[in-house]
């Protein structure tokens, strides 16, 4: 089906915003993207696109770009932090939609290839949204008012639209007691696999990007407090990262010695939004359900949201479509986020519990090598592109 002529304003030009724009343009909608930055730029580092997200990218007609710009991941390895010894290896399937390792900026560039005539406005900061009526309105800072048949909030953690949709006083996000550093270092031609080094109260994840020319690092440490504002872009000293992971072995010390520039952010738990829509307006991605990074599903959930929202608009009038979209997405998003919350605890076990848990994992992986992947099939085998 097609809804040619439907006018849509998308707030935000990140992964969620560009994905929903591509899905809407594929069906003929007229889309205006409002991005507060001066261009589609993502300063982040690496992302893991699992099959549930990759299926959406391919359904958007961007399979060739994904194959060109991402590395196909071969495996995930769990290693002991203190010496780097392998605890568990999960070999990933090399057929089908696949697992991919990609720089965030490259994913933005990839999705931008699917905009197909959408109008974009940069340095366009939204001050206010009124979702009511058949033509919801958006007011920009400076006073300019815009309207459309539908407004979509893809504007992340600090969404302008999300609080408008929530009745009463929204729940306040809380600091989890964990902080994360992220950095990119020169590549070492390592195999295209993700490695997780687990230690007491901390863990480090690393994988190659851009054909192995870069290596992505995300390191998480438990901490009592966090005084800065929530956000991804607080610069920090590499010395602090090296001190926090001084007890780690294997390749970790060599990697951390190469870090020259890095960012630190406090990890906060946000509730999944109760209401994702009102009138002719809706939210998706982090605006609806921010997640901790411990299942690598933030971008994948945003891709799923984008496809489902466009598909529901294909089948129903706008108000019914938005209700069907929330019905289809909210419970799944909440379940994935809870799985990420559990992983936050599992990665940081202390002795003697860590030794016991690692021993169990070693035995179970020998008895059933694909057991872990099967247990997570409810995440990775999910396919929103099928009716």
C-alpha positions, 0 to 999 in steps of 0.5 A: 500500500501507499499513503502518498500525500500524507504530510509528516514532520519528524523531529530528530535526525538520528537513527530513529528519525532517519529510519522512520523517514526512510520507511515513510518515504518508501510508502510515499509520505511527504516528510520534513525532518527537523534536526537541531544540529547543523547536519546529520552527524553522529559523534558516537562510536560503534553499534551492533546491528543484530538480525532483528535490526538488519532485517529492517535495514534490508527491507528499506532497500539498503542491504547493499549499503549495510554489507558495504559499510558494516563488518559481519560479526563472526562471534561473541566471546566472554573473557575473564577480565583479569587474564583475558582467558576465554570463558565462552564463545558464541559463533554467530550464523553467517547466513540470513540477516546477520549480526553487524558491527558498524560505526554510528556515523556510518549507520547515519550515512547509510540510513540517509541514503533512504530519505529519497526526497524527504525535506530536511532542515538543520539548526531547527530546534523544536520548542513546543509540540501541540499534538491535538487536532487533525493537523498537529503543530510544532513551534521552533525556537524563534517562533516559526510554527509548522503543521502536518498530518502527523508529528513523530518524535524521534528526538531521544532522551531529552524528547520535547514530545515525550512529556507532552504525551505523558499524563501527570508527573512523569517518573524521574530517571535514576542513576544506576550506579554505573558509568561508561567510557567510550573510545575509538582507537586504531584497528589491529586487523582483529577478527570481526567479533565482539569481545566482553571482558568481565571483572568485579564491578566492571566490564569492557566490550570491544570490537573492530569497525570499518574493515578493521581500521578502527577498534571500538571500546566501551568500558563500564564501571560501578560508581556511587555517584554521578554529578554531571548532567545525563549525556554521552559527551562528557570528555574525560582523561584516558588516565582515569580509564586506565586506572579503573581497568588496571587489573585487566589482562589479555589485550586490554592494557595494550588497547587502553594505552592507545586511547587518546580521546574518550567520553564518559557518561552516567547510565540512567534507568528510564521507564518505558513511556506509558503513552506513545501517542496522542492525537496525531503525534507519536514517539519512537526509539529512545524518546519512547524507551531508552535502554541501557547498552547491555544487550546492544539493542537501542538502535535495533529497537529504533529500527523495529519501531520505525518499520512498525509505525510506517506499517500501521499507518499503511493499514489504518487511519492515523489515530488507529494506526498510532494505537496499533503501533504502541500495542505492537511495540511497548511490551516487546521494548519493555522485555528487551530493556529488562533483559539489558538490566539483568545483564548489567548485574551479570557482567559484574559478578565478584568472587567466588560467584564469578568463578562458579558462573564462569564454570557453569558457562564453560560446561554448558557451552561444551554441551550445547554450543548454540544454547545461548544464541537459542535462548536469545532467539526471541530477540534476534529471530524477531522479524517486524518486516513480515506481516 
